[in-house]
Amino acid sequence: MAIEGVLAAQTEPTGRTFALFLESAASADLVAAEALRLLGSGTCRLDDAAAALENVSEPGVPEWLDARAVRLLSRLEARILALRWGSRAGEAAGLAQSEADRLVMLLRRDLCAEFDRVHDEGGARERGWHRAAFAAAFARTVEAFARETDAARAALAGAELERCLDSSP
């Protein structure tokens, strides 16, 4: 999702604050208005004093991330969630370690695919986007796992994955 007049964009690691670097002829107010519209409710523009504290004056400041780094961070998050939730689901379903490891790998693949899809579409459009994305990943994981093992244990693992989603913020 490109905004006319933006030369580069970065975010800090929480993904809650963006720095937009403008072309010389761009109107900061027009760019800010479009960014606020695209980012949706709950979004605000930092005032000059708060912006000065963010330690970003040009693209490439180390603690700020460009789109490539944000995607890599998302994939890291997917791997961490897959390990945490897949292990929990494997235990709840009574899977052998090798089966639980396979479940984790399938979940990792499917969560990474969902994060990549969201990035490819230009980013999340609303808060809570992850619920539908993760539910879709869980469904694909459980379906693939059921083909490799048996439907009953795959369903137990799937039910635990849904509980993981219910307990996530």
WOTABEL-V701308 format. One record per helix or strand of 2 or more residues. SS is the DSSP state (hx for helix, st for strand). FROM is the first residue (numbers start at 1). LEN is the number of residues. If there is no record, write none. Layout:
# WOTABEL-V701308
<<SS FROM LEN> <SS FROM LEN>>
This chain:
# WOTABEL-V701308
<<st 6 7> <st 18 5> <hx 28 12> <hx 48 6> <st 64 2> <hx 67 26> <hx 97 24> <hx 129 20> <hx 151 16>>
